[in-house]
Amino acid sequence: MSGGDGAQVQIAPMEPGDIAEALAIQAQAYPASLQEDAAVFAARLALSPSFCFTARRAGAMAGYLIAHGWERANPPAIGTLTGPAGASEVLYIHDLAIAPGARGLRLGERLVARAFDAARASGLCEAELVAVEGAHSFWHRLGFREGHSPAIAAKIVSYGVGARWMQLEEISPA
């Protein structure tokens, strides 16, 4: 599929060798308080590699999505290296970032669609995330709704002011 500028876009599984490029995009997309280091990226990728993808244009990474199976209503704090606290009950979208020069090409939606396909194939039919930096409107368009509870509010404090825990009750086919 081509972007608006005609550049070919490829969505592919994320590999450990992709982490350095993903960190560069993360640095452009998020404030320092939300940036994680290579060890955290590697731990998340190792947790559920079948749910992590990259988008490339002309060979260069233009975006990435890191997701994994996780326990329902238990978002991990930023920077944690721990494995799941319980059973993988939902697809947890940990991080989605698009390089500034590739925004507007619908890469985020394409990355999420690939993760949803993988989740359904693994028997996961719900998804959760913490929206930061005003991204909640993007996630609303994909069907996510905000959830509220004192327990969740305490868990997402590390994500900063304005962070919103969101859930999708049914991952539907694209």
C-alpha positions as CSV (number, residue, x, y, z in Angstrom):
1,M,0.0,0.0,0.0
2,S,1.3,3.5,-0.7
3,G,1.1,6.6,1.4
4,G,-0.1,10.0,0.1
5,D,3.3,10.8,-1.2
6,G,3.6,7.5,-3.2
7,A,6.2,5.9,-0.9
8,Q,5.7,2.2,-0.4
9,V,4.9,1.3,3.2
10,Q,5.7,-2.1,4.7
11,I,4.3,-3.4,8.0
12,A,6.4,-6.2,9.4
13,P,7.0,-7.9,12.8
14,M,9.4,-6.0,15.0
15,E,12.8,-7.6,15.6
16,P,15.3,-6.9,18.4
17,G,17.5,-5.1,15.8
18,D,14.7,-2.6,15.3
19,I,14.9,-1.2,18.8
20,A,17.5,1.6,18.1
21,E,15.3,3.0,15.3
22,A,12.2,2.7,17.5
23,L,14.0,4.6,20.3
24,A,14.8,7.4,17.9
25,I,11.1,7.7,16.9
26,Q,10.1,7.5,20.6
27,A,12.4,10.5,21.3
28,Q,10.6,12.5,18.6
29,A,7.1,11.5,19.8
30,Y,7.2,11.7,23.5
31,P,8.5,14.0,26.3
32,A,11.5,12.7,28.3
33,S,9.2,11.6,31.2
34,L,7.5,9.1,28.9
35,Q,10.5,7.7,27.2
36,E,11.7,4.2,28.0
37,D,15.2,2.7,27.4
38,A,16.3,-0.2,25.1
39,A,16.0,-2.7,27.9
40,V,12.3,-2.0,28.4
41,F,11.6,-2.2,24.7
42,A,13.5,-5.5,24.5
43,A,11.6,-6.9,27.5
44,R,8.2,-5.9,26.0
45,L,9.2,-7.3,22.6
46,A,10.3,-10.6,24.2
47,L,7.0,-10.8,26.2
48,S,4.8,-11.1,23.0
49,P,6.8,-10.7,19.8
50,S,3.8,-11.6,17.7
51,F,2.0,-8.4,18.7
52,C,4.8,-5.9,17.9
53,F,5.2,-4.3,14.5
54,T,7.1,-1.7,12.5
55,A,6.1,0.4,9.6
56,R,8.8,1.2,7.0
57,R,8.9,3.7,4.1
58,A,11.8,3.5,1.7
59,G,13.5,1.1,4.2
60,A,13.4,3.6,7.1
61,M,11.3,3.0,10.1
62,A,8.3,5.4,10.1
63,G,6.5,4.0,13.1
64,Y,6.1,1.1,15.5
65,L,3.6,-0.6,17.8
66,I,4.6,-2.5,20.9
67,A,1.8,-4.6,22.4
68,H,1.6,-7.8,24.5
69,G,-0.9,-10.0,26.4
70,W,-1.6,-8.7,29.8
71,E,-3.9,-9.0,32.8
72,R,-7.1,-7.1,32.5
73,A,-7.3,-3.6,34.2
74,N,-3.7,-3.7,35.4
75,P,-1.6,-1.3,33.2
76,P,2.1,-1.5,33.9
77,A,4.0,1.6,35.0
78,I,6.2,3.4,32.6
79,G,9.7,1.8,32.5
80,T,8.8,-1.5,34.2
81,L,10.5,-4.6,33.0
82,T,8.3,-7.1,34.8
83,G,6.3,-9.8,33.0
84,P,2.5,-10.1,33.3
85,A,1.1,-10.1,36.8
86,G,-1.4,-12.7,35.8
87,A,-2.9,-14.4,32.8
88,S,-2.9,-12.8,29.4
89,E,-6.6,-11.7,29.3
90,V,-6.3,-8.7,27.0
91,L,-4.1,-7.2,24.3
92,Y,-2.3,-4.4,26.0
93,I,-1.1,-1.7,23.6
94,H,2.0,-0.4,25.3
95,D,3.3,2.1,22.8
96,L,2.4,3.4,19.3
97,A,4.6,6.1,17.8
98,I,4.8,7.5,14.3
99,A,7.8,9.6,13.0
100,P,6.8,13.2,12.5
101,G,7.4,13.0,8.7
102,A,5.1,10.0,8.4
103,R,2.1,11.4,10.3
104,G,-1.2,11.6,8.3
105,L,-0.5,8.4,6.3
106,R,-2.7,6.2,8.6
107,L,0.3,4.1,9.7
108,G,-1.1,4.0,13.3
109,E,-4.3,2.4,12.1
110,R,-2.5,-0.1,10.0
111,L,-0.1,-1.1,12.8
112,V,-3.1,-1.5,15.2
113,A,-5.0,-3.6,12.6
114,R,-2.0,-6.0,12.4
115,A,-1.8,-6.3,16.2
116,F,-5.6,-6.9,16.3
117,D,-5.3,-9.7,13.7
118,A,-2.5,-11.3,15.8
119,A,-4.5,-10.9,19.0
120,R,-7.6,-12.5,17.5
121,A,-5.4,-15.4,16.2
122,S,-4.2,-15.9,19.7
123,G,-7.6,-15.9,21.3
124,L,-7.5,-12.3,22.7
125,C,-10.7,-10.4,22.0
126,E,-10.3,-7.3,24.2
127,A,-7.7,-4.5,24.2
128,E,-6.5,-1.9,26.7
129,L,-4.1,1.0,26.7
130,V,-3.1,4.2,28.4
131,A,-3.5,7.2,26.1
132,V,-1.0,10.0,26.6
133,E,-0.2,13.3,25.1
134,G,-3.8,13.9,23.8
135,A,-3.9,10.6,21.8
136,H,-7.3,9.6,23.3
137,S,-9.1,11.1,20.3
138,F,-7.2,8.7,17.9
139,W,-8.1,5.8,20.1
140,H,-11.8,6.9,20.3
141,R,-11.9,6.7,16.5
142,L,-10.8,3.1,16.7
143,G,-13.6,2.2,19.2
144,F,-11.7,2.5,22.5
145,R,-13.6,4.0,25.5
146,E,-12.3,5.5,28.7
147,G,-12.6,3.6,31.9
148,H,-12.4,5.1,35.4
149,S,-11.7,3.7,38.8
150,P,-9.5,4.9,41.7
151,A,-7.3,1.7,41.3
152,I,-6.7,2.5,37.6
153,A,-6.0,6.2,38.4
154,A,-3.3,5.2,40.9
155,K,-1.7,2.8,38.3
156,I,-1.4,5.3,35.5
157,V,0.0,8.2,37.5
158,S,3.5,7.5,36.0
159,Y,2.0,8.3,32.5
160,G,1.6,11.9,33.4
161,V,-1.2,14.5,33.7
162,G,-4.0,13.8,31.3
163,A,-3.2,10.1,30.8
164,R,-6.4,8.1,30.2
165,W,-6.9,4.4,30.6
166,M,-9.0,3.1,27.7
167,Q,-10.5,-0.2,26.7
168,L,-12.0,-1.9,23.7
169,E,-14.5,-4.6,24.6
170,E,-14.3,-6.4,21.3
171,I,-11.5,-6.5,18.8
172,S,-13.3,-6.7,15.5
173,P,-11.8,-7.5,12.1
174,A,-10.6,-4.6,10.0
